[in-house]
Amino acid sequence: MRRAELRIDRSALRHNAEIARRAAGDRKILAAVKADGYGHGAATVAETLRESVDGLMVASLGEGEALRQAGVTLRIVVLQGVTSQAEARRAAKRFLEPVFHHESQIAAVGTVGFGLPLTAWVKLDSGMHRVGFTPAELPEAYARLRGLRGIRPHPGVLTHFARADEPDRSPTDTQIATFRSALASLDDFSGETSLCNSAGLLAFPEAGGDWVRPGIMLYGGNPFVTGTATDHGLRPVMTLTTRLIAVRTLRAGEPIGYGGRFVAPETMPVGVAAIGYGDGYPRHAPDGTPIVVNGQRAAVIGRVSMDLVTIDLRGIQAQVGDEVECWGAQLPIDAVAGRSGTISYELMCQMSGRVQRIVTD
Ligand SMILES: *Cc1c(COP(=O)(O)O)cnc(C)c1O
């Protein structure tokens, strides 16, 4: 009997990209495909969205090179940029566009050219205070970068929102204002600009910029701390399923699984599904975490182990071999993530190599 299977629905991906396109208006779309396309397979996502987006965004140079190797020809922005001349040469060779977020990167690239000049971006720290040049540092950093022989004229400037997913709009309003005033402080700036992640794209149309950078919404996750992905018309792209490998009866008072976390309050049927944290199912899922058995909403009981999850089958019609959906088409990933003290992003990214992947149109 097969174990865990991850179905990637390409039509849902294209549908979600269409929603991003509508929200973007005349802005261009840089699809976030870092961390292997949020666990969906970066090359699969890139190929699926070839006609739907205008560029891609990865975290590391290696991720960008892998996409080029897979034949991807879209523009690719590399968020962590380059840290040496050798890396700058690698980026130039593959037409990857590094982001410069720290002055050590400008120094490392140095004044020599690379044959083909690099299209570069500069990261402004408009309030997240993680990476990027402060508004005060930006003019000098930008001028220094522009002055390098290996860099094309007019690098772009981007920034990232820390709290666009929250109901309180003021932190993001402040970041937008900071971005604008920092740009205004540059002499004759004519580069490209980019501000919005998924939440920014959907909730802050006034943020503007030439490019938007949606990630989670493309995969059908809810970009906001409130509401659901469906509120925005988004469809789940990944569906994680497995099978029941055992159905048995637990007697009143009997504990199940490691630590005996769940103790049967009455004689009851339980199911054992062939999936666990070794596949990427969250170990922290508490009793009551929703899971779908044979099309019916059931609940996880007992501690999740490496290979198995145990399920309360009271009121559920089920037998060995029946399909179990952990999340996806019938159960929002956000519902499982929320119960497990995490976010959909993490669940998507932590799918293990043991899970068999199936791509559908
Ligand atoms: C990951 C990332 C995004 C996409 O964020 P989502 O919340 O998934 O839409 C956008 N910009 C930057 C800089 C990122 O690192």
The ligand as an SDF file (V2000), in Angstrom:
LIG
                    3D

 15 15  0  0  0  0  0  0  0  0999 V2000
    9.3440   35.1720    0.8610 C   0  0  0  0  0  0  0  0  0  0  0  0
    9.3220   36.5870    0.4570 C   0  0  0  0  0  0  0  0  0  0  0  0
    8.2170   37.1350   -0.2020 C   0  0  0  0  0  0  0  0  0  0  0  0
    6.9230   36.4010   -0.3830 C   0  0  0  0  0  0  0  0  0  0  0  0
    6.2090   36.4560    0.8330 O   0  0  0  0  0  0  0  0  0  0  0  0
    4.7460   35.8190    0.9830 P   0  0  0  0  0  0  0  0  0  0  0  0
    4.3320   36.2070    2.3450 O   0  0  0  0  0  0  0  0  0  0  0  0
    4.9330   34.3480    0.8610 O   0  0  0  0  0  0  0  0  0  0  0  0
    3.9160   36.3820   -0.0800 O   0  0  0  0  0  0  0  0  0  0  0  0
    8.3220   38.4210   -0.6760 C   0  0  0  0  0  0  0  0  0  0  0  0
    9.4440   39.1550   -0.4840 N   0  0  0  0  0  0  0  0  0  0  0  0
   10.5200   38.6760    0.1870 C   0  0  0  0  0  0  0  0  0  0  0  0
   11.7020   39.5330    0.3830 C   0  0  0  0  0  0  0  0  0  0  0  0
   10.4930   37.3830    0.6860 C   0  0  0  0  0  0  0  0  0  0  0  0
   11.5430   36.9140    1.3460 O   0  0  0  0  0  0  0  0  0  0  0  0
  1  2  1  0
  2  3  1  0
  2 14  2  0
  3  4  1  0
  3 10  2  0
  4  5  1  0
  5  6  1  0
  6  7  2  0
  6  8  1  0
  6  9  1  0
 10 11  1  0
 11 12  2  0
 12 13  1  0
 12 14  1  0
 14 15  1  0
M  END
$$$$
